[in-house]
Amino acid sequence: MTRQEIVRERLPGSTAVVVDTLLATTTLLAILENGARRVFPAESLEAAAELCARLDGRVLRGGEQDAERIEGYDLGPYPEEYAPEVVAGRDVVFVTTNGTRAIADASSARRVLVGCPRNAPALARHLEDSEEDSVYIVCAGSGGRFTLEDFLGAALIVGNMDAGSWRLNDAAWLALDLYGRLDDPLSVLRSGRTGRWFSENGHLDTLRFVAEVGASELVPEVRDGRLLAAGGAEVSTGGLARGREER
């Protein structure tokens, strides 16, 4: 339910799917889709600075800290800031308060995938086709607190999987229940604390973008600190366990 609940010792041999719907994983997906040359999710501002120092050429730096744009950075956390004409062919280092830290916290997993409502169906198909044995869906949360938008992302992943072939833990059962009741993802997003802030502060279009379930077929995977399309190809232009219950 939050990144603080990650137990690193349980992750080796499993696949972790990190969900930070508003907005880290949604924006990372957009950056990769829109043709960035290389995308690096950074755990912290210090890690981002080290990355930028090692990369050749001018690097685009983007993200947020404590919901505020980072002083001196080129871009903020919103996916619309990373249009193809901005990121195509560029290296991007992206850091956020919760989402990119959750990715780092899950790094002991055999694989780390990045999910959000926009790619949830594609991600679910990928997990089924990959015949994964054990999957942890990690909701980044906010400051150690549960967030509705991340749980929605998890529900959309679980709901698009063949739940009957998996042994679900309690959180995954709740996610599946939410999926069964789901009518309008946008209304769910707008109901949460963060979603209300977006609606009240002129970011309703961003919420609409986030709520486009299945708009993307891309499944990003983090390998060696870099975001790539799952399966190895580069892009040019709740918990689950199969066959046993996680405790």
LINVEN-V785090 format. One record per pair of residues at least 12 apart in sequence whose C-alpha atoms are under 6 Angstrom apart, sorted by the first residue. I is the first residue (numbers start at 0). J is the second residue. Records with the same first field share a line. If there is no record, write none. Layout:
I = J / J
This chain:
0 = 138 / 145
1 = 138 / 139 / 140 / 143
2 = 101 / 139
3 = 143
10 = 107 / 108
11 = 107 / 108 / 109
12 = 109
13 = 108 / 109 / 133 / 134
14 = 108 / 109 / 110 / 111 / 134
15 = 111 / 134 / 135 / 136
16 = 111 / 112 / 113 / 136 / 137
17 = 113 / 114 / 137
18 = 114 / 115 / 138 / 149
19 = 98 / 139 / 149
20 = 115 / 148 / 149
23 = 98
25 = 115
26 = 78
30 = 81
33 = 83
34 = 87 / 235 / 236
35 = 86 / 87 / 88 / 89
36 = 88 / 89 / 90
37 = 90
38 = 90 / 91 / 225 / 226
39 = 92 / 225
40 = 93 / 94 / 99
41 = 93 / 94 / 99
42 = 99 / 100 / 103
58 = 90 / 91
59 = 91
60 = 72 / 73 / 91 / 92
61 = 73 / 74 / 75 / 93
62 = 75 / 76 / 93 / 94 / 95
63 = 75 / 76 / 95
64 = 95 / 96
65 = 96
97 = 139
98 = 139
101 = 139
111 = 220 / 221
112 = 219 / 220
113 = 219
115 = 152
116 = 152 / 212
117 = 211 / 212 / 213 / 214 / 215
118 = 213 / 215 / 216
119 = 155 / 156
120 = 159 / 213
121 = 216
122 = 218
123 = 156 / 159 / 160
132 = 241
133 = 240 / 241
134 = 239 / 240
135 = 238 / 239
136 = 237 / 238
147 = 191
148 = 188
153 = 237
154 = 174 / 175 / 178
158 = 175 / 178
165 = 240 / 241 / 242
166 = 240 / 241 / 242 / 243 / 244
167 = 239
170 = 237
171 = 237 / 238
184 = 210
185 = 210
